[in-house]
Amino acid sequence: MKVLVLGSGVVGVTSAWYLSQLGHEVVVVDRQPDAAEETSFANAGQLSFGMSSPWAGPGIPQKAIKWMFQSHAPLKVRPSLNPAQWQFMLSMLANCNEKSYGVNKSRMVRVSEYSRQCINALQEELQLPFEGRKKGLLQVFRTQKQVDDAAKDIKVLQEFKVAHAMLNVDECIAREPALARVKDKLVGGLHFPDDQTGDCNLFTKALVKKCQEKGVTFKFNTEIKALVSDGDRIRGVQTANGLETADQVLVCMGSYSPFLLNPLGIRLPIYPVKGYSLTIEVKNDADAPQSTVMDETYKVAITRFDNRIRAAGTAELADFNGDLPGARRETIAHSVKSLFPEGGKVDEAAFWTGFRPMTPDGTPIIGGTRYKNLWLNTGHGTLGWTMGPGSGKLIADLISGNKPEIDDQGLAFSRYG
């Protein structure tokens, strides 16, 4: 079959790879001049398989109110008249309970753990250069309450047999020696030994080359305008360069997916939650992180590449506002300087922003639609890099009519009724 993949971020490109491996003719279309130029460009760099969690959880509404009055808060809201913003917040609020959190986290961990297996197999086969490391992820806690709150996550981790360990401060330092400088700021941590790190942009671009070697066609600089339906099927995709037809169409357009699907009556509950990152040159190797350190207090992930540190954080509800406020930069810089004061040249860092395609329940939308040949692989939020390989392989099997290697229950758009 000919399969049209719309979007060339990490989710679209991994989907294209697995579809090509199953023998399909694959064409990838994107408005950008190259792959991974938007949300996959400068994300956190963490492959946080075990730490995958929905943002909507018990206690979040109370925390959100408190964060409104903090200068270095992990969540900021710029109220707008856009009904999508208010609908997203209300739907997210409805998921802020113990039962929903457990269901949503279970779904996310299921996809993420599968994705870990997929990227490990990909690397064994392809040896892609993306400055990857397999040294785990350390979530550091600055208060005893954060340690106590981790109990609900540990229950799900145990259920899915995700490797993890609660650590005291000295054990945290044993895994990230540079934290010895700030020992007095920590009370403990949660370590995920199977989590990894790497530059998503480098990975995606390297995989594009492998896809092209397998015959996948990439049509960059091609604006996607509309899906053209014919009864219960999609006949093709109208682009700025004409109509692209295919047997199957897969939408991997992140935060922009709703614009394409709304005219068909498919109302995806995806909102562009804005995130920021700093890319920092390493100053002293011994004073820098060796893998990913997640600062639970500020919700900032600090990740080591070869000679760079990528620090990312902040969730901002501001529609598609792409500006770069100094206050957001300062929040991320504050976290890095607090934990790794001598690790990198923070003041010289490159500042970036991107739109994370968030669903209210945190779970991506992977599966079919009421149109027989229209498929979705979108809504991964902050975890497109983590879930990309797994969701790509899953959707490739579904499109091909193969039995998936994991349970896909609760992942399709149909879960929203």
C-alpha positions in Angstrom: 0.0 0.0 0.0 0.9 3.6 -0.4 0.9 5.4 2.9 1.0 9.2 3.3 2.6 10.3 6.5 1.8 14.0 7.4 4.6 15.5 9.6 8.3 14.8 9.9 9.0 15.2 13.6 10.3 12.2 15.5 6.8 10.6 15.6 6.2 10.9 11.9 9.7 9.7 10.9 9.7 6.7 13.2 6.2 5.8 11.8 7.6 6.1 8.3 10.5 3.8 9.1 8.4 1.0 10.5 5.9 1.3 7.7 8.7 1.0 5.2 10.0 -2.0 7.0 6.6 -3.7 6.5 6.9 -3.2 2.8 4.7 -0.2 2.2 5.4 2.7 -0.2 5.8 5.6 2.1 5.7 9.4 1.4 6.3 11.9 4.2 5.0 15.5 3.7 6.1 18.5 5.8 6.0 22.3 5.4 9.5 22.6 6.9 12.7 22.4 4.8 14.0 19.4 6.9 12.8 16.9 9.5 12.5 17.7 13.2 12.5 21.4 12.8 9.6 22.2 15.3 8.8 20.4 18.6 11.5 17.8 17.9 14.2 20.4 17.4 15.4 21.2 20.9 13.4 19.2 23.4 14.6 18.0 26.8 16.7 15.1 25.4 15.4 12.6 27.9 14.1 9.2 27.0 12.1 8.9 30.2 10.4 5.6 29.7 9.9 4.8 33.4 9.1 8.3 34.4 6.2 8.8 31.9 3.4 10.4 33.8 0.3 12.6 33.0 0.5 16.1 34.2 -3.1 15.9 35.4 -3.1 14.3 38.8 -4.3 14.7 42.4 -3.3 17.9 44.0 -2.4 19.7 40.7 -5.3 22.3 40.9 -4.0 23.4 44.3 -0.4 23.5 43.1 -1.5 25.5 40.0 -3.0 28.2 42.2 0.2 28.4 44.3 2.3 28.5 41.1 0.4 31.6 40.0 2.2 33.6 42.6 5.7 32.1 42.2 8.4 33.7 40.0 9.9 30.4 39.0 6.7 28.3 38.6 6.6 25.3 36.3 3.2 26.3 35.0 2.1 29.6 33.5 -1.3 30.6 32.0 -1.9 33.5 29.6 -5.7 33.6 29.5 -7.2 34.0 26.1 -10.6 34.1 24.4 -9.7 30.9 22.6 -12.4 28.3 23.7 -9.8 25.5 23.0 -7.7 26.8 25.9 -10.6 26.7 28.4 -11.8 23.4 27.2 -8.4 21.9 27.6 -8.1 23.3 31.2 -11.5 22.0 32.1 -10.8 18.5 30.6 -7.4 18.4 32.3 -9.1 19.3 35.6 -11.5 16.4 35.2 -8.5 14.1 35.1 -7.0 15.4 38.3 -8.1 12.5 40.5 -6.5 9.2 41.7 -8.5 6.9 39.4 -7.9 8.8 36.2 -4.2 9.3 37.1 -3.8 5.6 37.6 -5.5 4.7 34.3 -3.6 7.4 32.3 -0.2 6.6 33.7 -0.7 2.9 33.0 -1.4 3.7 29.4 1.6 6.0 29.1 4.0 3.6 30.8 2.7 0.8 28.5 3.6 2.7 25.4 6.9 4.1 26.8 8.2 0.7 27.9 7.5 -0.6 24.5 9.2 2.3 23.0 12.3 1.5 25.1 12.5 -1.9 23.5 12.0 -0.4 20.0 14.7 2.2 20.3 17.1 -0.3 21.7 16.5 -2.6 18.7 16.8 0.3 16.3 20.1 1.3 17.7 21.4 -2.3 17.6 20.4 -2.4 13.9 21.2 1.1 12.7 23.8 2.6 15.1 22.3 6.1 14.6 24.6 9.0 15.8 22.6 11.1 18.3 24.9 11.5 21.3 22.9 8.9 23.2 23.7 7.7 26.7 22.3 4.8 28.7 23.0 6.0 32.3 19.5 6.3 33.6 17.4 9.2 34.9 17.5 10.7 38.4 14.5 12.6 39.7 15.7 14.7 42.6 13.5 15.8 45.5 14.1 18.9 47.6 11.4 18.2 50.1 10.1 15.2 52.0 6.6 15.8 50.6 8.0 15.2 47.1 9.4 11.8 48.3 6.0 10.9 49.9 4.1 11.9 46.8 6.3 9.5 44.7 4.5 6.6 46.3 1.6 6.7 43.8 4.0 6.5 40.9 5.9 3.6 42.4 2.7 1.6 42.6 2.3 1.8 38.8 6.0 1.2 38.2 5.8 -2.0 40.1 2.7 -3.1 38.2 4.5 -2.7 34.9 7.8 -4.0 36.3 9.7 -0.8 35.5 13.1 -0.8 37.0 13.4 1.9 39.7 15.0 2.6 43.1 14.3 5.2 45.8 17.7 6.7 46.8 19.0 8.7 49.7 21.1 11.8 49.1 24.4 9.9 49.1 23.1 7.4 46.6 21.9 10.3 44.4 25.5 11.7 44.5 26.9 8.3 43.6 25.0 8.4 40.3 25.4 12.1 39.7 28.7 13.1 41.4 28.3 16.8 40.6 25.4 17.0 43.0 27.9 16.7 45.9 28.3 20.5 45.6 24.6 21.0 46.5 24.0 18.1 48.9 22.3 20.3 51.4 19.5 21.1 48.9 18.4 17.5 48.4 16.5 15.0 50.5 16.5 12.0 48.1 15.7 10.9 44.6 14.0 8.3 42.4 16.3 6.6 39.9 15.3 4.9 36.6 18.3 2.8 35.5 16.8 1.9 32.1 16.1 5.5 31.0 18.3 7.1 28.4 19.3 10.4 26.9 20.0 11.8 23.4 19.5 14.6 20.9 16.1 14.0 19.3 16.9 16.3 16.4 20.1 14.4 15.5 18.3 11.0 15.9 15.4 12.0 13.6 17.6 13.5 10.9 19.8 10.3 11.0 16.7 8.1 10.7 15.5 10.2 7.7 18.6 9.1 5.8 18.0 5.5 6.7 14.4 5.8 5.5 15.5 7.3 2.2 17.9 4.4 1.7 14.8 2.1 2.1 12.9 4.1 -0.5 10.8 6.5 1.6 10.1 9.8 -0.2 10.3 13.0 1.8 8.5 16.1 0.4 9.7 19.0 2.4 8.7 22.7 1.9 5.2 21.4 1.2 2.3 23.0 3.0 -0.5 20.7 4.0 -3.8 22.4 3.4 -6.7 19.9 3.8 -7.8 16.3 3.8 -10.0 15.4 0.9 -12.7 12.9 1.9 -14.9 10.6 -0.2 -17.6 9.0 1.8 -16.0 7.0 4.6 -12.5 7.2 3.2 -9.8 9.9 2.6 -9.1 10.3 -1.1 -6.0 12.4 -0.6 -4.3 15.4 0.9 -4.5 18.8 -0.7 -1.1 20.5 -0.5 0.3 23.8 -1.8 1.8 21.7 -4.6 -1.4 19.8 -5.5 -3.3 16.7 -4.4 -1.4 13.8 -2.9 -3.3 10.5 -3.0 -2.7 7.4 -1.0 -4.3 4.2 0.2 -3.8 5.2 3.8 -3.2 8.5 5.5 -1.4 9.0 8.8 -1.5 12.3 10.7 1.5 13.0 12.8 1.3 16.8 13.0 1.5 17.3 16.7 -0.2 20.5 17.9 -1.3 21.3 14.4 -3.3 18.1 14.0 -6.6 19.6 15.1 -6.6 22.2 12.3 -6.4 19.5 9.7 -9.0 17.3 11.3 -11.6 19.8 12.6 -13.2 20.2 9.1 -13.9 16.5 9.1 -15.7 16.7 12.4 -12.9 15.0 14.3 -12.3 17.2 17.3 -9.0 16.3 18.8 -8.6 17.5 22.4 -5.0 18.6 21.7 -3.6 21.9 23.0 -0.2 23.5 22.2 1.4 23.6 25.7 4.4 25.8 25.2 7.8 24.7 26.5 11.2 26.2 26.6 14.8 25.0 26.6 18.4 26.1 27.0 21.2 24.5 25.1 24.3 25.0 27.2 28.0 24.4 26.5 29.7 22.3 29.1 32.2 24.2 31.2 33.5 21.5 33.5 32.8 17.9 32.9 33.0 16.9 36.5 30.6 19.6 37.6 28.0 18.8 34.9 25.3 16.1 34.8 26.2 12.8 33.4 22.7 11.8 32.3 19.3 13.4 33.0 18.5 15.0 36.3 14.8 15.9 36.7 14.4 18.8 39.2 11.0 17.9 40.7 10.6 21.3 42.3 10.8 23.3 39.1 9.8 20.5 36.7 13.0 21.1 34.7 14.9 18.3 33.0 18.7 18.8 32.8 20.2 16.4 30.2 23.8 15.8 29.2 24.8 15.3 25.6 28.5 15.0 24.5 29.7 18.6 25.0 26.3 20.2 25.7 23.7 20.3 28.4 20.0 20.6 27.4 17.7 22.0 30.1 14.0 22.2 29.4 10.9 23.0 31.3 7.9 25.3 32.0 4.4 24.5 30.8 2.8 27.6 29.4 -0.8 27.9 28.1 -0.5 30.7 25.6 -2.1 29.3 22.4 0.5 29.6 19.6 2.4 32.6 21.0 6.0 32.0 20.0 7.8 34.7 21.9 10.7 34.1 24.3 10.1 35.9 27.6 13.2 36.5 29.7 11.3 35.3 32.8 10.9 31.8 31.3 14.6 31.6 30.5 15.4 32.6 34.0 13.3 29.8 35.5 15.2 27.1 33.6 18.6 28.9 34.3 17.7 29.1 38.0 17.2 25.3 38.2 20.4 24.5 36.3 22.5 26.9 38.4 20.9 25.7 41.6 21.9 22.0 40.9 25.0 22.4 38.7 26.5 25.8 39.4 29.8 25.1 37.7 28.6 22.7 35.0 27.9 24.9 32.0 28.0 28.3 30.5 24.4 29.1 31.3 24.5 32.8 30.5 25.6 32.0 27.0 23.0 29.4 26.3 20.8 29.2 23.2 17.1 29.8 24.1 14.3 28.0 22.3 10.6 27.4 22.5 8.3 24.7 21.0 4.6 23.6 21.2 4.0 20.3 22.9 0.8 18.6 21.6 -0.9 17.8 25.0 -4.0 15.8 25.6 -6.0 16.4 28.8 -5.2 12.9 30.0 -1.6 12.9 28.9 -1.9 9.9 26.7 -1.1 10.1 23.0 -3.8 9.4 20.4 -2.7 6.3 18.5 -5.1 4.4 16.2 -7.8 4.7 13.6 -10.8 7.1 13.0 -14.3 6.7 11.6 -12.6 7.1 8.2 -11.4 3.7 7.2 -8.0 4.8 5.9 -7.3 7.7 8.2 -5.0 7.1 11.2 -3.6 9.2 14.0 -0.3 9.2 15.9 -0.3 12.5 17.7 -0.8 14.2 21.1 2.4 12.9 22.8 2.9 16.1 24.8 6.4 16.2 26.3 7.0 12.6 25.5 7.2 12.5 21.7 10.9 11.6 21.9 10.3 9.0 24.6 7.2 7.4 22.9 8.0 8.0 19.3 9.7 4.7 18.3 7.1 2.6 20.2 4.0 4.5 18.9 5.6 4.5 15.4 5.9 0.7 15.4 2.4 0.3 17.0 0.7 2.4 14.4 2.6 0.7 11.5 1.2 -2.6 12.7 -2.3 -1.3 13.0 -2.3 0.2 9.5 -0.9 -3.1 8.1 -3.6 -5.1 9.8 -1.0 -6.9 12.0 -1.6 -7.8 15.6 0.2 -5.2 17.7 3.0 -6.4 20.1 1.3 -4.5 22.9 -2.3 -3.9 23.9 -3.6 -0.8 22.1 -6.7 -0.5 24.3 -7.4 3.1 25.4 -5.0 4.7 23.0 -7.3 5.5 20.0 -9.4 8.7 19.6 -12.5 6.6 20.4 -11.7 6.9 24.1 -13.0 10.4 24.1 -16.5 9.1 23.1 
